[in-house]
Amino acid sequence: MTFDLPDATAYPLTKMEQPKLLIAGEWVATERALPVINPYDESVICEIPVATESVTDAAIAAAATGAADMRRLPAHSRSAILAKAAALLEQRGDEFTESIIAEAGKPRKYASVEVSRGVETLRFAAGEALRIHGETVPMDAARGSEHRRGFFIRVPLGAIAAITPFNFPLNLVLHKVAPALAAGNSLVLKPATKTPLTALLLGRTLLDAGLPPRALSIIVGEGGTVGAALVRDSRIRMVTFTGSPAVGEAIKRDSGLKRVTLELGSNSGAIIDETADIDKALGRCLVGGFSFSGQVCIHTQRLYVHESVAEQFTARFVDAVEKLVCGNPALPETDIGPMIDRTALSRGLSLVEEARAAGAEVLCGGSAEGTIMFPTILLGAGPELPVVCEESFAPIVTIHTFRDYDEAIASFNQGSALGEYDYGLACGVFTRDIGRALRAAEQLEVGNVLINDSATVRADQMPYGGVKDSGIGREGPRFAIEEMTDIRMVSFNIA
């Protein structure tokens, strides 16, 4: 594989104007700040203000009053704001792309796609704002209610807290912000401290699109302080979170009777049987296994390959991985950029060394240069090893063989249950046998089954989420709106 040494001058964006927090349409600074680090060359891009207790309270208070502003907006106005924001995001795409590259270290080819997906997410949400509706209820189906007529409507919850991770600093933010606004809610957004700049650019864009100022505040701070304040405050009616299962458990425990949507961890993978289109499986698993250095919730981490095609598949997969270009994420040819920080890099390398010590074979990779971990393939890693049964969140793929298709499904399901958390987010299945495809859909213990695709597939309008320890609730604008609204039943007695 090829590798470019760090060159800070190659970044189009390494410095930016001093950012501020967004509180009800006002840009606010505080006395304390955290550095935002470029993961590739580890330079300081800028410093971001940290929300104080009073600033956090002001953001929550703004959302509480802003909920009334949003509730009064008709559906067509909410839709128009989101549609205009989509147009502005598309127009400002280069600025957002450079921001994602600089603060997340995401290679340009993936950063630009994230911006395009963000535009689509806003447009999907704008459309769904026009389709929020209830249903009539046949009251006379119950004895004693012959003279009643009923229907229900969907109403916004109010103020929502959104807590987002570093790995998709635009599109995962939009999967919370866009449907919340479409439904008529207000928000306080807490983006990851490592990647707050793109979220602040989005806040500016939404204001430019005509969003009522009190409808959105964006604050930055540690989860244990700012995040905990959002989770516990009674003025917040829902918490929507993407991140680790441990933090998700804490949010569920501390949020009281608030509604929660939790998108948590995964050790997703794919099954490749003997009937599969190997070329398709290779291409899709290459992207699924190594896009954004595996720092993706639906990272295709485990591959279960039928023994009759395993040797051929593995040889070709290793060859393809060794041709990936590692280096400066700002360059258009780069496939593999940096890990988000040195801690993530050390953890990824430790997982490989632990597996190697236990007898696994490292077919390629397994080392690093600078903050970049080379894409790694492991053969013979036992199902109990953390690199298999835990979430690696690194550019590591393990390959396992199977003889019987049902054995592969059982191995995939068991491969999560052996770890600290029992994950169930996504699994890809490559097969030409429709019966096997349908069996996989019924028997795989996941929220997303992708036939003839890797696990790393998410169309932004689909219902997305996991089962077991991978989370609660579903995202995708239509489905998130259902989570972010209440049903209000209305009954007329016409006797």
C-alpha positions, 0 to 999 in steps of 0.5 A: 500500500502507498503512504504519504507523509504528513504535510500540513501545507497540503491542507486547504483548511488548517486555521479558521476564524475563532468560532463561538457557541450558538445560543438562540441566534447569538454567537457566544464566547466563554472564558474556557476553550478546548483546542480542535485538533487536526487529526492528520498533522495534529496541529491546532485548527482553533479553540472552541469555547466550552459551555459554562453552567449558565450558558447551558442553562440559557441554551435549554431555556431558549429551546423551551421557549423556542418550542412554542415558536416552532409549534406555531410554524405551519408545516409548509414553513418548516418544510420551506426552511429545511429545503432552503437549508438544503440548497444553501448546504449544496451551495456551500458544499466546499466549505463543509467538505474542508471543515470535515476533512480538517477536524475529522481527518475524513478523506476527501472522497468520503467527506464530499459524499457526506455533504451530498448525503446531508443535502439529501437528509435535509430534503427528505426531512423537508418532504416529511414535514408535509406528510405528518398526519394522524388517522381516524379511529373506528370508535364504534368498534367498541360497545358503548362507543357507537356515538363517538367519532375519533381521530388522532394527530401527531404533535411535537414533543417540545425541546429536544437534546441531540448529542452527536459523535465525531465520525459524521460531523454533518450527516449524523447531526442532520439525522437528529436536527432535520427531523426534529425541526420538521416535526416542529420541535426545538433543539439543543445540539451538543456535537462531539468536542473533537468535531464541533466546527461543522455543526456550527457551520450548519447552525449558521446555515439554518439561521440563514435559511430562516430558522427561528433563532430560539429553535436551535442552540449549539453548545460544546462541552464534556459529556459528564458536565454539559451532556449530563445537564441536558439529559437531566433537565426537566425542560428537555423532553427527549434525548437523541444520542449516537455513541457508545453503549456505556454512555447510552446506558447512562443516558437511559438511567439518568433521563428519567421519563424522557423519551430516548433514541439511542444509536449505539455500537456494533461489530457488524459484518457480512456473510459470503456464501459459495453462490455469491458474486465474488467481484461484488462482495470484494468491492462492497466489503473493501469499502465497508471494511475500510472507509473512514478507517473503520470509524463507522458504526456499521463498519464491516468488521467481520467476514464469514466466507464459505470454505470453497471460496475463502482462499480465492476471496482472501487472496484477492481481498488482501491484494485490493487492500494493499493497493489502498492509498494511505495519507493526507485526507485532503488529497482526492486519491487518499483512501485511508486517513488518520484515526481521530486521535492517538488513543483510538490509534493505540486501541486499534493496534492493541486489538491487533497485537492481542489477536496476534498473540492469541495465534491470529495471522496478520495478512496485511497491515497491523502497524501505523505511521504518524496517526494513520493505521494501515488497513489490517486483515486478520485470519484465524482470530477466535470469536472470543477475542475483542477484535471480533466480539467487540467494536473495533472502530478501526481499519481492521477486518477479520476473516472466518470460514464456514461450511454450512450456511446456517452455521454462518448465521449462528456464528454471526449472532454468537460473535456479538454475544461473547463480548461485553455488549451483545450487538445487533446493528447490521449484517450484509449477506452475499448470495444468489439463493433467494431462500438463503436471503430470506432466511438471513432476514428472519434469523439474523439478530440485527436491525438491518439486513443488507442482501448483496451488500456489505453492512456499511450501507445506509440510505438516509431515508430508510429506518436505521437502528439496531436491536439488543445493545445496539440501541433503541429507536429508529432514525431516518427522517420519517421514522425519527419524526415518529420518535419525536412526536406524541400521539394526541387522541381526539374523541367526539361524542355526537349523541 
